[in-house]
């Protein structure tokens, strides 16, 4: 009986440790996966009672999840348009919205499967026979894909390239296609190319004229509003900005 009582008391002592833990769920654009994991780890180190759960995906898909009731505290999109939609649907607290990082679109090619393609000076080169398969994120849900489509339309070659397009569910999937040599070229962010390092070749820098900005906001249904607001503030912390810069983002 004494041993049973001791075991029961030991269990009671351990319970507050778990009760004190706050879980902060952050849904973020797939292009942030490497940088945000580091940022979240630093945030946890400064908040011993907090566990940050990261959910990555295409910005449009994440928006759909939130609209369908997914329990999310912070939403981070890879474009203002998707965040505008979240705001229009009253899914975020608009007063907390902020832009904390910038990026740019690049065109990359594989190093495997033969000699690498040379860099190109203009997008019209994608109509050449050397580029039979061109990957981009689905424009309906992937901001990088939407940026790429708009740029190709502006260049007057979107319709010409339709038969060559390979669509991906996220910008990181495009990166994987290029790395494995399954496509001849792909549109990703500069930060993705930085992560890939020497496993891919950049065919064209700064594709298009539009600056890619990353907005973040606390969701309207967050159960940890104050903590979520702290996390947003931490994204602009010099330590976090240094991490983002190292991963190819700009302030």
Secondary structure, DSSP 8 states (H G I E B T S, - for coil): -HHHHHHHHHHHHHHHHHHT-EEEEEEEEGGGHHHHHHHHHHHHHH-TTEEEEEEEE-HHHHHHHHHTT---SEEE-SSHHHHHHHHHTT-B-GGG-EEEEEE-EEEEEESSSSS-----SSGGGGGSTT-S-EEEE-TTT-HHHHHHHHHHHHTT-HHHHGGGEEEESSHHHHHHHHHTTSSSEEEEEHHHHHHHGGGEEEEESS-SS--EEEEEEEBTT-S-HHHHHHHHHHHTSHHHHHHHHHTT-B-
